Amino acid sequence: MELAYGDQNAVVVEVGGAIRTYSADGRQVLDGYAADEMCSGARGQSLIPWPNRLQDGRYRFAGEERQVPLTEPEKQNAIHGLVRWANWTVAERDGDRVVMEHLLHPQEGYPFTLELSIEYRLSDEGLSVQTTATNQGTGACPYASGAHPYLTVGTPTIDAVTVRAPGSALLTTDERGIPTGTKPVEGTEYDFRSPRLLGDTQIDTGYAELERDSDGRARIELAAPNRVGATLWMDGGYRYLMLFTGDALPEAERRRRSLGVEPMTCAPNAFRTGEGLLVLEPGESFAAAWGIVSSSRISR
């Protein structure tokens, strides 16, 4: 589905209900993929009903042990939820807006029913993406969501990009990418609360304690040397953030080409730890929104 508004264009696909491309001001803002390509690195995908990793694919809820498939078998984790490769349908569509829907049926390891919708909209304020989940089952269910856009400001690599990110605490992890605790970002190479050059810093790091502006949004800002920039904002529904420089991507040509900026409603492994995890009662809904503003100059 192609969306257009002024000088902005986006393509949303049925597979995963994902956003494949987004451009503004005559340049690509998302590092996406071609129409004849399979999505790699979770580019533009929605991560439901959990983002990031679930240790051993195993969790306990309402007194029952559950096991979901290990989709990161080399690390014995389940990663990025259950809907990335599902077929979504178009519920509403205008020239600058589309709503994608999917019904997540009960299945092994996640015996719950979720009605999901994602609204993509282009406007004078850029791209906005709102994800809504409604528990259509007869009992409570665990829920979380995330998104996985990769931002580019037109540089061949992100080494020359200046980044500002609002996380005051970072999530320490083990060799499997499972959080082991938190610590302040101050004094570490992962402190981007003030804009600074990314350089050769390698990041695959989760952030918590996000600093927010007066409108309640947390903002991540990228700027190229020529001051071309992009800002990703997250509303209060997204309490955690993941930044990923792509050094571990299997395709060498994609490494450090863009910055993965991932809003998350919960911390990684929340199905086990409960950190940020939501519990939806029957009939209850939860919505969270993020978006991207492209500009020739970033201002605070």
C-alpha positions as CSV (number, residue, x, y, z in Angstrom):
1,M,0.0,0.0,0.0
2,E,1.5,3.3,-1.1
3,L,0.9,6.4,1.0
4,A,1.6,10.0,-0.1
5,Y,1.4,13.4,1.4
6,G,3.2,16.4,0.0
7,D,6.8,15.4,-0.5
8,Q,6.4,12.3,1.8
9,N,5.9,8.8,0.6
10,A,5.6,5.4,2.4
11,V,5.0,1.8,1.5
12,V,3.2,-0.5,4.0
13,V,3.1,-4.2,3.3
14,E,0.8,-7.1,4.3
15,V,3.6,-9.3,5.6
16,G,3.8,-8.4,9.2
17,G,1.8,-5.2,8.6
18,A,5.2,-3.6,8.3
19,I,6.5,-0.3,6.9
20,R,8.9,-1.1,4.0
21,T,9.9,2.5,3.0
22,Y,9.5,6.1,4.1
23,S,10.9,9.1,2.3
24,A,10.6,12.8,2.8
25,D,12.2,16.0,1.4
26,G,13.3,13.9,-1.6
27,R,15.4,11.4,0.5
28,Q,15.0,8.1,2.2
29,V,14.4,8.4,6.0
30,L,14.1,4.6,6.6
31,D,16.7,2.1,5.5
32,G,14.1,-0.3,4.1
33,Y,14.1,-3.0,1.5
34,A,13.0,-3.5,-2.1
35,A,9.6,-4.9,-3.3
36,D,11.2,-8.1,-4.4
37,E,13.3,-8.6,-1.2
38,M,12.5,-10.5,1.9
39,C,12.7,-8.3,5.0
40,S,16.0,-8.8,6.9
41,G,17.0,-7.5,10.3
42,A,13.4,-7.0,11.3
43,R,13.4,-3.8,9.2
44,G,10.2,-1.8,9.8
45,Q,8.5,-4.7,11.5
46,S,6.2,-4.6,14.5
47,L,7.2,-6.8,17.5
48,I,4.1,-8.2,19.1
49,P,3.3,-9.6,21.7
50,W,6.8,-9.0,22.9
51,P,9.8,-7.1,21.6
52,N,13.4,-8.2,21.8
53,R,14.3,-11.5,23.5
54,L,12.5,-14.0,25.7
55,Q,15.0,-16.3,27.4
56,D,14.6,-19.9,26.5
57,G,11.3,-19.0,24.9
58,R,9.8,-19.9,28.3
59,Y,7.7,-17.9,30.8
60,R,5.1,-18.4,33.5
61,F,1.8,-16.6,33.5
62,A,-1.3,-17.2,35.7
63,G,0.4,-20.1,37.3
64,E,1.1,-21.9,34.0
65,E,4.4,-22.6,32.4
66,R,4.4,-21.6,28.7
67,Q,6.9,-22.4,25.9
68,V,7.0,-20.6,22.6
69,P,9.2,-21.6,19.6
70,L,12.9,-20.6,19.7
71,T,13.3,-18.1,16.8
72,E,16.9,-17.2,17.8
73,P,18.1,-20.8,18.2
74,E,21.8,-20.0,18.3
75,K,21.2,-18.2,21.5
76,Q,18.2,-20.3,22.7
77,N,15.9,-17.3,22.7
78,A,12.5,-16.4,21.2
79,I,12.8,-13.0,19.6
80,H,10.4,-10.2,18.5
81,G,7.1,-11.9,19.0
82,L,4.7,-13.9,16.8
83,V,3.3,-11.6,14.1
84,R,6.4,-10.5,12.0
85,W,5.6,-13.0,9.2
86,A,1.8,-13.2,9.5
87,N,-0.4,-11.8,6.9
88,W,-2.2,-8.6,7.9
89,T,-5.2,-7.1,6.1
90,V,-6.2,-3.6,5.1
91,A,-9.1,-2.4,7.3
92,E,-9.1,1.3,6.3
93,R,-7.2,3.2,3.6
94,D,-6.9,6.8,2.3
95,G,-4.2,8.4,0.3
96,D,-2.2,9.4,3.3
97,R,-3.4,6.8,5.8
98,V,-3.8,3.0,6.2
99,V,-4.9,0.8,9.0
100,M,-3.6,-2.8,9.1
101,E,-5.3,-5.4,11.1
102,H,-4.5,-8.9,12.3
103,L,-6.2,-11.4,14.7
104,L,-3.6,-13.3,16.7
105,H,-5.2,-16.6,17.5
106,P,-4.4,-18.8,20.5
107,Q,-1.4,-21.0,19.8
108,E,1.2,-23.2,21.5
109,G,2.9,-21.1,24.1
110,Y,0.6,-18.1,23.8
111,P,-3.0,-19.4,24.2
112,F,-4.6,-15.9,24.0
113,T,-6.6,-14.0,21.4
114,L,-5.4,-10.5,20.5
115,E,-7.1,-8.2,18.0
116,L,-4.3,-6.0,16.6
117,S,-4.3,-2.8,14.5
118,I,-1.6,-0.5,13.3
119,E,-2.4,2.9,11.8
120,Y,0.2,4.5,9.6
121,R,-0.4,8.2,8.8
122,L,1.4,10.9,6.9
123,S,0.8,14.6,7.7
124,D,2.5,17.9,8.1
125,E,4.0,16.4,11.3
126,G,5.6,13.6,9.3
127,L,5.0,9.9,9.8
128,S,3.0,8.6,12.8
129,V,2.4,5.0,13.7
130,Q,-0.2,3.9,16.4
131,T,-0.4,0.3,17.5
132,T,-3.6,-0.9,19.3
133,A,-4.1,-4.3,20.9
134,T,-7.4,-5.6,22.4
135,N,-7.8,-8.8,24.4
136,Q,-10.6,-10.7,22.7
137,G,-10.2,-13.7,25.0
138,T,-12.0,-14.8,28.1
139,G,-9.0,-14.4,30.5
140,A,-6.2,-12.0,31.1
141,C,-3.2,-12.1,28.8
142,P,0.4,-10.8,28.8
143,Y,1.2,-8.1,26.2
144,A,3.9,-5.8,25.0
145,S,4.9,-4.3,21.7
146,G,7.8,-2.7,19.9
147,A,8.8,-1.4,16.5
148,H,12.0,-1.8,14.5
149,P,12.7,1.1,12.1
150,Y,16.2,1.8,10.9
151,L,16.9,5.5,10.4
152,T,19.2,7.0,7.8
153,V,20.2,10.6,7.2
154,G,21.8,9.9,3.8
155,T,25.4,9.2,4.9
156,P,27.1,6.0,3.6
157,T,27.6,4.9,7.2
158,I,26.4,6.2,10.5
159,D,29.9,6.8,11.8
160,A,29.7,10.5,10.8
161,V,26.2,11.0,12.3
162,T,25.5,13.0,15.5
163,V,23.1,11.2,17.8
164,R,21.0,12.4,20.8
165,A,19.0,9.7,22.7
166,P,17.2,10.3,26.0
167,G,18.1,7.1,28.0
168,S,19.4,7.8,31.5
169,A,20.0,4.1,32.3
170,L,21.2,1.3,30.1
171,L,20.4,-2.4,30.4
172,T,23.4,-4.6,31.0
173,T,23.1,-8.0,29.2
174,D,24.8,-11.4,29.1
175,E,26.2,-13.1,26.0
176,R,22.7,-14.1,24.9
177,G,21.4,-10.5,25.0
178,I,19.3,-11.1,28.1
179,P,19.3,-8.2,30.6
180,T,21.2,-8.7,33.8
181,G,20.5,-5.3,35.4
182,T,20.7,-1.6,34.8
183,K,23.3,1.1,35.4
184,P,23.5,4.8,34.7
185,V,24.7,5.8,31.3
186,E,26.8,8.7,32.7
187,G,30.5,8.1,32.1
188,T,29.9,5.3,29.6
189,E,30.3,5.3,25.8
190,Y,26.5,4.8,25.6
191,D,25.5,8.2,27.0
192,F,23.9,10.2,24.2
193,R,21.7,12.5,26.3
194,S,23.6,15.3,24.8
195,P,24.2,15.2,21.0
196,R,27.6,13.6,20.1
197,L,29.3,12.0,17.2
198,L,28.6,8.3,16.9
199,G,32.0,7.5,15.5
200,D,32.9,3.8,15.7
201,T,30.8,3.1,18.8
202,Q,29.0,-0.3,18.5
203,I,25.6,-0.3,20.1
204,D,23.1,-3.1,20.6
205,T,21.8,-1.7,23.8
206,G,18.5,-1.2,25.7
207,Y,17.7,2.0,27.6
208,A,15.4,2.8,30.4
209,E,14.5,5.9,32.4
210,L,13.8,7.9,29.3
211,E,13.9,11.7,29.6
212,R,10.9,13.3,28.0
213,D,10.0,16.7,26.7
214,S,7.1,18.8,27.9
215,D,4.7,17.1,25.6
216,G,5.5,13.7,27.2
217,R,7.4,12.4,24.2
218,A,10.9,11.0,24.2
219,R,12.9,11.9,21.2
220,I,15.9,10.4,19.4
221,E,17.7,12.8,17.0
222,L,20.1,12.0,14.2
223,A,22.0,14.7,12.2
224,A,24.4,14.3,9.3
225,P,27.4,16.7,8.9
226,N,25.3,18.8,6.4
227,R,22.7,19.1,9.1
228,V,20.1,16.9,7.3
229,G,18.3,15.2,10.2
230,A,15.6,12.9,11.4
231,T,13.8,12.7,14.8
232,L,12.0,9.7,16.1
233,W,9.5,10.4,18.9
234,M,7.8,7.9,21.3
235,D,4.8,8.6,23.4
236,G,4.4,7.5,27.0
237,G,3.3,4.0,26.0
238,Y,6.8,3.3,25.0
239,R,8.9,3.2,28.2
240,Y,12.1,1.6,26.8
241,L,14.3,2.1,23.9
242,M,16.8,-0.1,21.9
243,L,19.5,1.3,19.7
244,F,21.3,-0.9,17.2
245,T,24.2,0.0,15.0
246,G,23.8,-3.1,12.9
247,D,27.4,-4.5,13.4
248,A,26.0,-8.0,14.0
249,L,23.8,-8.1,10.9
250,P,24.6,-11.1,8.6
251,E,24.6,-8.9,5.4
252,A,27.9,-7.1,5.5
253,E,26.7,-4.4,3.2
254,R,23.9,-3.4,5.7
255,R,26.2,-3.1,8.7
256,R,26.4,0.5,10.2
257,R,24.4,1.8,7.2
258,S,21.6,3.0,9.4
259,L,20.7,3.2,13.1
260,G,18.0,0.8,14.5
261,V,15.9,3.0,16.8
262,E,13.4,0.6,18.5
263,P,10.6,1.9,20.8
264,M,9.5,-0.8,23.3
265,T,6.7,-0.8,25.8
266,C,8.6,-3.2,28.0
267,A,12.2,-4.3,28.7
268,P,13.7,-7.3,26.9
269,N,12.7,-10.6,28.6
270,A,9.7,-8.9,30.3
271,F,7.6,-12.1,29.9
272,R,9.9,-13.6,32.6
273,T,10.8,-10.5,34.6
274,G,7.6,-8.5,34.4
275,E,9.6,-5.3,33.7
276,G,7.2,-3.1,31.8
277,L,4.9,-6.0,30.9
278,L,1.2,-5.2,30.5
279,V,-1.6,-7.5,31.5
280,L,-4.8,-7.0,29.4
281,E,-8.1,-8.0,30.9
282,P,-10.8,-9.4,28.6
283,G,-12.0,-6.6,26.4
284,E,-9.2,-4.2,27.5
285,S,-7.2,-2.3,24.9
286,F,-3.8,-0.6,24.9
287,A,-2.5,1.9,22.3
288,A,1.0,3.4,21.9
289,A,2.4,5.7,19.2
290,W,5.7,6.7,17.7
291,G,6.6,8.7,14.6
292,I,9.3,10.2,12.5
293,V,9.9,13.9,11.6
294,S,12.4,14.6,8.8
295,S,14.0,18.0,8.7
296,S,16.9,19.8,7.0
297,R,17.9,21.0,10.4
298,I,17.3,19.5,13.9
299,S,16.2,22.0,16.6
300,R,15.3,21.5,20.2
